[in-house]
């Protein structure tokens, strides 16, 4: 399987081919598959928290700043040299996500200092980017990708809360 990301700013954070900055996380003891609303979802082989979805930000906020991707990456590396961004906890808030032919299961989580990073780039570039709904995608349809959730509208329009389907807390 082709690797769709590379580590940067040291060996803690990754950036994908879609210019999404992520924090890899480990989860163990999850069932290999689950059924939600009649859909068989398969456990992902690796997990991450999408921190900054640069391409999605450019698209959603019509960002026209030259070299915005490179500027945000540099800003992120400078920021995490002083302010570590870490997983704080899982919220035990599970959501079933649907968009077109994609379906996933996510769990919401809290992350340290990411709000401060968004404050920094909003101020620096005179933007009003909403703090992302931090989460981990646990399951997807077999052979399908996850779904970008970048703001509260995505949570409201693409997800629905469901009871914990995995049988234990994370």
C-alpha positions in Angstrom: 0.0 0.0 0.0 1.3 3.4 -1.0 2.1 5.8 1.9 -0.1 8.9 1.6 1.8 11.1 4.1 5.2 12.0 5.3 6.5 13.2 8.6 7.5 16.8 9.0 8.4 19.3 11.8 10.3 16.4 13.4 8.7 12.9 13.6 5.4 13.7 15.4 3.2 15.3 12.8 2.4 14.2 9.2 1.3 16.0 6.1 -0.7 14.2 3.4 -0.8 14.5 -0.4 -4.0 16.5 0.2 -2.0 19.0 2.3 -3.6 17.9 5.6 -1.5 18.3 8.7 -2.2 15.4 11.1 -1.3 13.9 14.4 -1.0 10.1 14.2 -2.6 8.2 17.2 -2.7 4.6 18.3 -5.9 2.7 19.1 -6.1 -0.9 20.1 -8.8 -3.5 20.8 -11.3 -2.3 18.3 -13.5 -4.8 16.4 -12.4 -5.4 12.8 -15.8 -4.4 11.4 -19.1 -3.0 12.6 -22.5 -2.5 11.2 -24.2 0.9 11.3 -27.6 1.5 9.7 -27.1 -1.6 7.6 -23.6 -0.5 6.4 -20.6 -2.8 7.1 -17.7 -0.5 8.1 -14.1 -1.8 8.2 -11.5 -0.7 10.8 -8.9 1.6 9.4 -5.3 0.3 9.4 -4.0 3.5 11.0 -5.4 6.5 12.8 -4.8 10.2 12.9 -6.4 13.5 14.0 -6.6 16.0 11.1 -5.3 19.2 12.5 -5.1 21.6 9.6 -6.8 20.7 6.3 -5.0 23.3 4.1 -6.6 22.4 0.8 -10.1 22.4 2.3 -9.4 25.7 4.0 -8.3 27.3 0.7 -11.5 26.0 -1.0 -14.0 26.8 1.8 -12.7 30.2 2.6 -11.6 31.2 -0.9 -8.1 31.9 0.3 -6.2 33.8 -2.4 -3.0 34.4 -0.5 0.1 33.4 -2.6 1.9 30.3 -1.3 -0.6 29.9 1.5 0.1 26.2 1.8 3.9 26.8 2.3 3.2 29.7 4.7 0.9 27.6 6.9 3.3 24.7 7.0 6.1 27.0 8.1 3.8 28.7 10.7 2.8 25.3 12.0 6.4 24.1 12.4 7.3 27.3 14.1 4.2 27.1 16.4 4.8 23.4 17.5 8.4 24.2 18.3 7.0 26.2 21.2 3.4 24.9 21.7 3.1 21.1 21.4 -0.2 19.9 19.9 -1.3 16.6 21.6 -4.4 14.4 22.0 -5.9 15.3 25.4 -8.8 12.8 25.5 -11.6 11.1 23.5 -15.0 12.5 24.1 -16.9 9.2 23.8 -19.0 11.1 21.2 -19.4 8.8 18.2 -20.8 10.0 14.9 -21.9 8.3 11.8 -20.8 10.4 8.8 -22.2 10.2 5.3 -21.3 12.2 2.2 -22.3 11.0 -1.3 -21.1 7.3 -1.5 -18.8 7.6 1.5 -19.7 6.5 5.1 -17.5 6.6 8.1 -17.6 6.3 11.9 -15.7 9.0 13.9 -15.0 9.6 17.6 -14.6 13.3 18.7 -11.6 14.3 20.7 -9.9 17.2 22.4 -6.5 18.5 21.3 -4.1 20.9 23.1 -3.1 24.2 21.6 -4.7 23.8 18.2 -7.1 26.6 19.0 -4.1 28.9 19.5 -2.7 27.9 16.2 -5.9 28.9 14.4 -6.0 32.2 16.3 -2.5 32.8 15.0 -3.2 32.1 11.4 -6.5 34.0 11.5 -4.8 37.1 12.9 -1.7 36.8 10.7 -3.6 36.4 7.4 -6.8 38.3 8.4 -9.0 35.2 8.0 -11.9 33.8 10.0 -11.2 30.1 9.8 -13.3 28.1 12.2 -11.6 25.8 14.7 -12.0 22.3 13.3 -14.1 19.6 14.9 -11.2 17.4 16.0 -11.9 13.7 15.6 -10.4 10.3 14.6 -12.0 8.3 11.8 -12.2 4.8 13.0 -14.1 3.0 10.3 -14.9 3.4 6.6 -16.7 1.5 3.9 -14.3 -1.2 2.5 -11.9 0.4 0.0 -13.3 3.9 0.6 -11.7 7.0 2.0 -12.7 9.2 5.0 -14.7 12.4 4.9 -13.3 15.9 5.6 -15.0 17.5 8.6 -13.6 21.0 8.8 -16.2 23.1 10.7 -19.4 23.0 12.6 -21.5 23.0 9.4 -19.9 19.7 8.4 -20.8 18.2 11.8 -24.3 19.5 11.6 -24.9 18.5 7.9 -22.9 15.3 7.4 -23.0 13.5 10.8 -25.4 12.1 13.3 -24.6 11.1 16.8 -24.9 7.3 17.6 -24.5 5.3 20.7 -21.0 3.8 21.3 -20.8 0.9 18.8 -17.5 -0.6 19.9 -18.5 -2.0 23.2 -16.0 0.0 25.4 -14.7 3.5 26.0 -11.5 4.7 24.2 
